[in-house]
Amino acid sequence: MKVAFLTSGGIAPCLSAAIGKLTEIYLQHHPEIEIIGYLNGYKGLLTGKSVRIPKSLKNNINRFYYFGGSPLGNSRVKLTNITDCIEKGYIKKSENPLEIAAKQLVKDNVTILHTIGGDDTNTTAAELSKYLKENNYNLTVVGLPKTIDNDVFPINQTLGAWSAAEQGAIFFENIINENTTSDRQLIIHEIMGRNCGWLAAATALEYRKKLNSNHFIPELNIVKEKWDIHAIFLPEIKINFEKEAVRLKKIMDKYDCVNIFLSEGAGIETIIQEKKKIGQEILTDAFGHVRLDDLNPGKWFAKELGLKLKANKVLVQKSGYFARSAKANKKDLDLIFETCIHAVKNAINGINGVIGFDETNNNKIGCIDFDKIKGGKKFDINQKWYQEMIDEIHAI
């Protein structure tokens, strides 16, 4: 029996820890198993580049938990996007990516494949597994759900999201002090979250917890209200710019600053429509997603709100790469360890699927069928903790 690991998509504070824990479990309970890791996700699978994971790591597993990123490397490759795979040089013009990947797994004698990634990574794994079975090769594929957006249906909590929220809050703890460099300053904290506002909301919650432990100096106008968050813009909420501008201008007039947490997917349709009107091309990635770095939502919000609030200085800061590159925190490590235990158990028993706490099954952890896995899950803005936070922010 041979096991292969593969990490794919953007990085998150869970990949190194998940590789470490999976390795530890296999080496402790199934020492006869050989383990390899494909380098740079599906790119390594297509190009036949892998690394052997030695049994000597068994006594040094803790080292994995001190690192962010992935020891195997990542890439954004969709095996069913033949054109993209050809253009990137991963396959030849006459080749089928699924066939090339399948042949590599057969060549390497892999019987269990663990994919650690988001919905795209795991649905691609499902397509690969299906292709192999149709061609009489038995491969068990067990995915682990990774994404800081926490937007994979029907999984309640994806690996790495809690750590990213905590790190985003730490990032803003320093950035907020920039409000002392100018009068009438607008600070926009842009946070990852294409379709889902969970990360922006959770980061705001973590930041405000930290804020509550600060000791302010009201004698010198260092007050909690000035260091607080004044608006949270999420993809799930239709933003009334005129109404918000009036509310935020009052805060600007009173506290000399406005601080906004912006989920990068908020207001995206409005931005796309405006860019199309002036003839700008909307670029997409291999998965058909709009390239948000090119769209630059933070810049657009800064321009629109800066004028309406009569800001003298506008600062846009993105915490995405800072947050997603962190190592896993204690809360995430506990989740990763539990997920890995179930992943190995199901893999050994030949059960395919993605391990997670299933919202359609009373949030019980289990192996969820690949067909149920979907991306773009919306954040539930009716949750009590979020509504209480918004009420407090609007009371400033």
C-alpha positions in Angstrom: 0.0 0.0 0.0 1.3 3.4 -1.0 0.0 6.8 0.2 0.4 10.1 -1.6 -0.2 13.7 -0.3 -1.1 16.7 -2.4 -1.7 20.3 -1.4 -3.3 22.6 -3.9 -4.8 26.1 -4.3 -3.8 29.0 -2.1 -2.0 28.3 1.1 -3.6 28.3 4.5 -2.4 27.9 8.1 -3.0 24.2 8.1 -1.1 22.6 5.3 2.2 21.9 7.0 0.4 20.7 10.2 -1.9 18.4 8.2 1.0 16.8 6.3 2.8 16.3 9.6 -0.2 14.7 11.4 -1.1 12.5 8.5 2.5 11.3 8.3 2.6 10.7 12.1 -0.6 8.6 12.1 0.5 6.4 9.1 4.0 5.9 10.5 2.7 5.0 14.0 -0.2 2.7 13.0 0.8 1.5 9.5 4.7 1.6 9.4 4.8 -0.7 6.3 3.2 2.0 4.2 5.3 4.1 1.8 4.5 7.8 1.7 5.2 10.3 -1.1 4.2 13.9 -1.7 3.5 15.4 -5.1 5.3 18.7 -5.5 3.3 21.8 -6.2 -0.1 20.1 -6.2 -1.6 18.8 -9.4 1.3 20.3 -11.3 3.6 17.8 -9.7 1.2 15.0 -10.4 1.1 16.0 -14.1 4.8 16.4 -14.4 5.7 13.4 -12.3 7.6 15.3 -9.6 7.3 13.9 -6.1 9.3 13.5 -3.0 9.5 10.5 -0.6 8.5 11.2 2.9 11.0 9.3 5.1 10.1 7.2 8.1 12.8 9.1 10.1 10.3 12.0 10.4 8.3 10.0 12.9 10.4 11.3 15.8 10.4 14.9 14.6 6.7 15.5 13.7 6.4 18.6 15.9 8.6 20.5 13.6 5.7 20.6 11.0 3.6 22.6 13.5 5.9 25.5 13.6 5.6 26.4 9.9 3.0 27.9 7.7 2.7 27.2 4.0 3.1 23.7 2.6 6.3 21.6 2.6 5.2 20.2 -0.7 4.3 23.4 -2.4 1.1 24.5 -4.1 -0.3 25.5 -7.5 -3.7 26.3 -9.0 -4.3 23.6 -11.6 -7.7 22.3 -12.7 -7.3 18.9 -14.5 -10.4 19.4 -16.6 -9.1 22.7 -17.9 -7.1 21.2 -20.8 -6.3 24.5 -22.4 -4.8 26.0 -19.2 -2.7 22.8 -18.6 -1.4 23.0 -22.2 -0.6 26.7 -22.0 1.4 26.2 -18.8 3.4 23.4 -20.3 2.2 20.6 -18.0 0.9 18.4 -20.8 1.2 18.2 -24.6 -1.5 19.4 -27.0 -2.7 15.9 -27.7 -2.9 14.8 -24.1 -5.7 14.7 -21.5 -4.7 16.0 -18.0 -6.9 13.4 -16.2 -5.3 10.6 -18.2 -1.8 11.9 -17.6 -2.5 12.3 -13.8 -4.0 8.8 -13.7 -1.1 7.2 -15.4 1.3 8.9 -13.0 -0.6 7.5 -10.0 -0.6 4.0 -11.6 3.1 4.3 -12.4 3.8 5.3 -8.7 1.6 2.5 -7.4 -0.4 4.9 -5.3 -3.4 3.3 -3.6 -4.4 6.2 -1.3 -4.4 9.9 -2.3 -4.9 12.6 0.3 -5.8 16.0 -1.2 -5.6 19.0 1.1 -7.3 22.0 -0.5 -10.6 23.9 -1.0 -13.6 22.9 -3.1 -11.8 23.1 -6.4 -9.0 20.8 -5.2 -11.3 18.2 -3.8 -13.9 18.2 -6.7 -10.9 17.8 -9.0 -9.8 14.8 -6.9 -13.3 13.4 -7.3 -13.1 13.7 -11.0 -9.7 12.0 -10.9 -11.0 9.1 -8.7 -14.0 8.6 -11.0 -11.8 8.5 -14.1 -9.5 5.9 -12.5 -12.4 3.7 -11.5 -13.8 3.9 -15.0 -10.4 2.6 -16.2 -10.3 -0.2 -13.7 -7.8 1.3 -11.2 -8.8 1.3 -7.6 -7.7 4.5 -5.9 -9.1 5.7 -2.6 -9.2 9.5 -2.4 -9.8 11.3 0.9 -9.7 15.0 1.0 -9.1 17.5 3.8 -11.0 20.8 3.5 -8.6 23.8 3.5 -9.6 27.4 2.9 -9.4 30.5 5.0 -12.6 31.7 3.5 -14.5 28.9 5.3 -16.9 28.7 2.4 -17.1 25.0 1.5 -20.6 23.4 1.6 -21.6 21.5 3.7 -18.5 21.7 6.0 -19.0 23.8 9.1 -15.4 24.8 9.7 -12.5 24.5 7.2 -8.9 24.0 8.3 -6.9 27.1 8.7 -9.7 29.7 8.9 -9.6 30.3 12.6 -5.8 31.0 12.4 -6.2 33.4 9.5 -8.9 35.4 11.4 -6.6 35.6 14.4 -3.6 36.7 12.3 -5.7 39.3 10.4 -6.6 40.8 13.8 -3.0 40.9 14.8 -2.2 42.6 11.4 -4.8 45.3 12.0 -3.6 45.9 15.6 -0.6 47.6 14.1 -2.2 49.2 11.0 -4.8 51.0 13.1 -2.1 53.2 14.7 -1.7 54.8 11.3 -4.7 56.9 12.2 -2.4 59.1 14.1 -0.5 60.2 11.0 -3.2 62.5 9.6 -6.5 64.1 10.3 -9.6 62.8 8.6 -8.0 59.4 7.7 -9.9 56.5 6.1 -8.3 53.1 6.7 -9.6 50.1 4.7 -8.6 46.7 5.9 -9.1 44.4 2.8 -9.6 40.8 3.8 -9.8 37.7 1.6 -13.2 36.3 0.9 -14.4 36.0 -2.7 -17.9 34.8 -2.1 -18.1 34.5 1.6 -17.7 37.2 4.3 -17.0 34.8 7.2 -13.3 35.6 7.3 -13.9 39.4 7.4 -16.5 39.0 10.1 -14.4 36.6 12.2 -11.3 38.8 11.9 -13.4 41.7 13.1 -14.6 39.7 16.0 -11.0 38.7 17.0 -9.8 42.3 16.6 -12.5 43.7 18.8 -11.7 41.1 21.5 -8.2 42.4 21.5 -9.5 46.0 21.5 -11.5 45.3 24.7 -8.3 44.5 26.6 -6.5 47.7 25.7 -6.0 50.6 28.1 -6.8 53.8 26.3 -5.8 57.4 27.1 -8.9 59.6 26.7 -7.0 62.6 28.0 -5.1 62.6 24.7 -8.0 61.5 22.5 -6.8 57.9 22.4 -10.3 56.4 22.8 -11.7 53.1 22.0 -14.2 54.5 19.5 -11.4 55.9 17.3 -9.6 52.5 17.3 -12.8 50.5 16.8 -14.2 49.2 13.5 -16.8 51.5 12.0 -18.1 49.3 9.1 -17.9 45.8 7.9 -18.7 45.2 4.2 -19.4 41.6 3.1 -20.5 39.9 -0.1 -23.7 38.8 1.6 -24.9 42.4 2.2 -26.1 44.8 -0.3 -24.3 48.0 0.5 -26.3 51.3 0.5 -23.4 53.6 -0.3 -25.3 56.8 0.2 -26.7 55.8 3.6 -23.4 54.4 4.8 -21.6 57.5 3.6 -23.8 59.7 5.7 -23.3 57.5 8.8 -19.6 57.2 8.4 -19.1 61.0 7.7 -20.6 61.7 11.2 -18.0 59.3 12.6 -15.2 61.0 10.6 -16.3 64.4 11.8 -16.4 63.3 15.5 -13.3 61.0 15.7 -11.2 62.2 12.8 -11.0 58.7 11.2 -13.0 55.9 9.8 -11.9 52.2 9.9 -13.5 49.7 7.6 -13.2 45.9 7.3 -13.8 45.0 3.7 -14.3 41.4 2.4 -12.6 41.4 -1.0 -15.8 40.1 -2.7 -18.1 42.8 -1.3 -19.6 45.0 -4.0 -17.7 43.0 -6.7 -20.6 43.0 -9.2 -20.9 46.8 -9.1 -17.1 47.1 -9.7 -17.2 44.7 -12.6 -20.1 46.5 -14.2 -18.3 49.8 -14.0 -15.1 48.4 -15.5 -17.0 46.8 -18.3 -18.7 50.1 -19.1 -15.3 51.7 -19.8 -14.1 48.7 -21.8 -11.8 47.2 -19.3 -11.2 43.4 -19.6 -12.2 41.3 -16.6 -9.4 38.7 -16.1 -10.1 35.2 -14.7 -8.0 32.3 -13.4 -7.9 28.6 -14.4 -11.0 27.9 -12.4 -13.0 30.8 -14.1 -12.8 33.0 -10.9 -12.4 36.7 -11.4 -8.8 37.7 -10.5 -9.4 39.9 -7.5 -5.9 41.3 -7.4 -6.5 42.8 -10.8 -10.0 44.0 -9.9 -8.6 45.7 -6.7 -11.8 46.2 -4.6 -9.9 48.0 -1.9 -8.8 50.7 -4.3 -12.3 51.2 -5.7 -13.9 51.5 -2.2 -11.1 53.9 -1.2 -11.8 56.2 -4.1 -15.6 56.2 -3.7 -15.7 56.6 0.1 -12.6 58.9 0.3 -14.5 61.5 -1.7 -17.8 61.1 0.2 -16.1 61.3 3.6 -13.8 64.2 2.6 -10.8 62.1 3.8 -7.4 63.8 3.8 -5.6 60.5 3.8 -6.8 57.1 2.6 -4.9 53.9 3.4 -5.7 50.5 2.0 -4.0 47.5 3.6 -4.4 43.9 2.7 -3.9 41.2 5.4 -4.5 38.2 3.1 -1.0 37.0 2.5 0.0 37.8 6.1 -2.9 35.8 7.5 -2.9 32.8 5.1 0.9 32.3 5.5 0.8 31.8 9.3 1.2 28.6 11.2 -1.9 26.9 12.6 -3.0 28.1 16.1 -4.1 25.8 18.9 -7.7 25.9 17.9 -6.9 24.9 14.3 -4.4 22.3 15.4 -7.1 20.5 17.4 -9.4 20.6 14.3 -6.6 19.4 12.0 -5.6 16.5 14.3 -9.2 15.3 14.6 -9.7 15.6 10.8 -6.5 13.7 10.0 -7.5 10.8 12.3 -10.7 10.4 10.5 -9.0 10.8 7.1 -6.6 7.9 7.7 -9.3 5.7 9.1 -11.5 6.2 6.1 -8.6 5.9 3.6 -7.5 2.5 5.1 -11.1 1.3 4.9 -11.4 2.4 1.2 -14.0 5.1 1.7 -13.8 8.1 -0.6 -14.8 11.7 0.3 -13.9 14.8 2.2 -13.6 14.8 6.0 -15.4 17.5 7.9 -18.2 18.5 10.3 -21.2 18.0 8.1 -23.9 20.7 8.4 -26.4 18.4 6.8 -25.8 15.8 9.5 -26.1 17.7 12.8 -22.5 18.9 12.4 -21.1 15.5 13.0 -17.6 14.7 11.7 -17.5 12.2 8.9 -16.5 11.4 5.3 -18.7 13.5 3.1 -19.3 12.3 -0.5 -17.5 14.3 -3.1 -20.7 15.0 -5.0 -21.9 17.1 -2.0 -18.9 19.3 -1.9 -19.5 22.8 -3.3 -17.7 26.1 -3.0 -19.1 29.6 -2.5 -21.0 28.9 0.7 -22.4 32.1 2.0 -21.8 33.4 5.5 -24.9 33.4 7.7 -25.2 37.0 8.7 -28.1 36.2 11.1 -25.8 34.5 13.6 -26.1 36.0 17.0 -22.5 36.8 17.5 -22.3 38.7 14.2 -25.6 40.7 14.8 -24.4 41.7 18.3 -21.1 42.9 16.8 -22.9 44.9 14.1 -25.2 46.5 16.6 -22.3 47.6 18.8 -20.5 49.0 15.7 -23.5 51.0 14.6 -23.9 52.4 18.1 -20.6 54.3 17.8 
